Amino acid sequence: MMKTLSLVLALSCANAFVVQPPVAKSSSLQAQKMGESWGQMAAGAILSIALLTNPLPALADGQTKDFKLPPIDQSDKNRCILKSSSMGQANAARDKLYDLRECSLSGAKAVGFDLSGVIMSKTDVSKANFQEAQFSKGYLHDSNFDGADFTNAIVDRASFTGSSLRGTVFANAVLTGTGFKDADVENADFTDSYIGDFDVRTLCKNPSLKGENPTTGADTRASAGCR
């Protein structure tokens, strides 16, 4: 909040105090517009400096602390079905909430599916095949992903808080901005996965990051690049 306020103040000050070039009384409208352009350029420069010195934090949607979910629609008999979005994964756009809470989908096949924006809580997707699937901004809390395969998947800005990922394969997966707070990642395989520097430091502190993946034989801790 303070950083956002500082950016607003910086922009306000830039617009208020930027020095305009001297304009003669007989100058044309074009000269006046040129002076305004100088002011806008200076304001943009000051705002750029403020952004560099006070970067705003980037939080994954699924990691928002005050994330409030609506009640589960138990009347929807077709709710527990893996459906690929046709709207594109970048913004996790869907025509309605994609709610898979408390669904049993063990062994499901969703190769190449766009599941971005999905909400999972107490969901069983153990041994599911999510190869090349997209989970951007996924809320994946307190669920069972044991033995699931995320090879070549895009799981960015998602959150696995409190989930079980024992023996899960994340080989060559994109995991930027994704959190594993209080998750059980024993025997998971992160070989060649792309994890941001900050995220990997957090993952390395997870006490369950140990063992060997039963499918690939990869050493869990070494596969994540942790010592």
SULRA-V118424 format. One record per residue. N is the residue number from 0. RES is the residue in one small letter. PSI is psi as a letter, one per 40 degrees, with the letter a starting at -180 (NA if undefined). Layout:
# SULRA-V118424
n:N res:RES psi:PSI
n:N res:RES psi:PSI
This chain:
# SULRA-V118424
n:0 res:m psi:d
n:1 res:m psi:d
n:2 res:k psi:d
n:3 res:t psi:d
n:4 res:l psi:d
n:5 res:s psi:d
n:6 res:l psi:d
n:7 res:v psi:d
n:8 res:l psi:d
n:9 res:a psi:d
n:10 res:l psi:d
n:11 res:s psi:d
n:12 res:c psi:d
n:13 res:a psi:d
n:14 res:n psi:d
n:15 res:a psi:d
n:16 res:f psi:e
n:17 res:v psi:i
n:18 res:v psi:h
n:19 res:q psi:i
n:20 res:p psi:i
n:21 res:p psi:h
n:22 res:v psi:h
n:23 res:a psi:i
n:24 res:k psi:d
n:25 res:s psi:e
n:26 res:s psi:i
n:27 res:s psi:i
n:28 res:l psi:d
n:29 res:q psi:d
n:30 res:a psi:d
n:31 res:q psi:d
n:32 res:k psi:d
n:33 res:m psi:d
n:34 res:g psi:d
n:35 res:e psi:d
n:36 res:s psi:d
n:37 res:w psi:d
n:38 res:g psi:d
n:39 res:q psi:d
n:40 res:m psi:d
n:41 res:a psi:d
n:42 res:a psi:d
n:43 res:g psi:d
n:44 res:a psi:d
n:45 res:i psi:d
n:46 res:l psi:d
n:47 res:s psi:d
n:48 res:i psi:d
n:49 res:a psi:d
n:50 res:l psi:d
n:51 res:l psi:d
n:52 res:t psi:e
n:53 res:n psi:g
n:54 res:p psi:h
n:55 res:l psi:i
n:56 res:p psi:i
n:57 res:a psi:h
n:58 res:l psi:h
n:59 res:a psi:i
n:60 res:d psi:d
n:61 res:g psi:e
n:62 res:q psi:e
n:63 res:t psi:h
n:64 res:k psi:d
n:65 res:d psi:f
n:66 res:f psi:h
n:67 res:k psi:h
n:68 res:l psi:i
n:69 res:p psi:i
n:70 res:p psi:i
n:71 res:i psi:h
n:72 res:d psi:g
n:73 res:q psi:e
n:74 res:s psi:e
n:75 res:d psi:h
n:76 res:k psi:e
n:77 res:n psi:e
n:78 res:r psi:d
n:79 res:c psi:f
n:80 res:i psi:h
n:81 res:l psi:h
n:82 res:k psi:h
n:83 res:s psi:h
n:84 res:s psi:i
n:85 res:s psi:e
n:86 res:m psi:e
n:87 res:g psi:i
n:88 res:q psi:e
n:89 res:a psi:d
n:90 res:n psi:e
n:91 res:a psi:f
n:92 res:a psi:h
n:93 res:r psi:i
n:94 res:d psi:e
n:95 res:k psi:i
n:96 res:l psi:h
n:97 res:y psi:g
n:98 res:d psi:h
n:99 res:l psi:f
n:100 res:r psi:h
n:101 res:e psi:f
n:102 res:c psi:i
n:103 res:s psi:h
n:104 res:l psi:f
n:105 res:s psi:h
n:106 res:g psi:e
n:107 res:a psi:i
n:108 res:k psi:h
n:109 res:a psi:f
n:110 res:v psi:h
n:111 res:g psi:e
n:112 res:f psi:i
n:113 res:d psi:h
n:114 res:l psi:f
n:115 res:s psi:h
n:116 res:g psi:e
n:117 res:v psi:i
n:118 res:i psi:h
n:119 res:m psi:h
n:120 res:s psi:h
n:121 res:k psi:f
n:122 res:t psi:i
n:123 res:d psi:h
n:124 res:v psi:f
n:125 res:s psi:i
n:126 res:k psi:e
n:127 res:a psi:i
n:128 res:n psi:h
n:129 res:f psi:f
n:130 res:q psi:h
n:131 res:e psi:e
n:132 res:a psi:i
n:133 res:q psi:h
n:134 res:f psi:f
n:135 res:s psi:h
n:136 res:k psi:f
n:137 res:g psi:h
n:138 res:y psi:g
n:139 res:l psi:f
n:140 res:h psi:i
n:141 res:d psi:f
n:142 res:s psi:i
n:143 res:n psi:h
n:144 res:f psi:e
n:145 res:d psi:h
n:146 res:g psi:e
n:147 res:a psi:i
n:148 res:d psi:h
n:149 res:f psi:f
n:150 res:t psi:h
n:151 res:n psi:e
n:152 res:a psi:i
n:153 res:i psi:h
n:154 res:v psi:g
n:155 res:d psi:i
n:156 res:r psi:f
n:157 res:a psi:i
n:158 res:s psi:h
n:159 res:f psi:f
n:160 res:t psi:h
n:161 res:g psi:e
n:162 res:s psi:i
n:163 res:s psi:h
n:164 res:l psi:f
n:165 res:r psi:h
n:166 res:g psi:e
n:167 res:t psi:i
n:168 res:v psi:h
n:169 res:f psi:f
n:170 res:a psi:h
n:171 res:n psi:f
n:172 res:a psi:i
n:173 res:v psi:h
n:174 res:l psi:f
n:175 res:t psi:h
n:176 res:g psi:e
n:177 res:t psi:h
n:178 res:g psi:i
n:179 res:f psi:f
n:180 res:k psi:h
n:181 res:d psi:e
n:182 res:a psi:i
n:183 res:d psi:h
n:184 res:v psi:f
n:185 res:e psi:h
n:186 res:n psi:e
n:187 res:a psi:i
n:188 res:d psi:h
n:189 res:f psi:f
n:190 res:t psi:h
n:191 res:d psi:e
n:192 res:s psi:i
n:193 res:y psi:h
n:194 res:i psi:h
n:195 res:g psi:i
n:196 res:d psi:d
n:197 res:f psi:d
n:198 res:d psi:d
n:199 res:v psi:d
n:200 res:r psi:d
n:201 res:t psi:d
n:202 res:l psi:d
n:203 res:c psi:d
n:204 res:k psi:e
n:205 res:n psi:h
n:206 res:p psi:e
n:207 res:s psi:e
n:208 res:l psi:g
n:209 res:k psi:i
n:210 res:g psi:a
n:211 res:e psi:h
n:212 res:n psi:h
n:213 res:p psi:e
n:214 res:t psi:d
n:215 res:t psi:e
n:216 res:g psi:e
n:217 res:a psi:i
n:218 res:d psi:h
n:219 res:t psi:d
n:220 res:r psi:d
n:221 res:a psi:d
n:222 res:s psi:d
n:223 res:a psi:e
n:224 res:g psi:f
n:225 res:c psi:i
n:226 res:r psi:NA
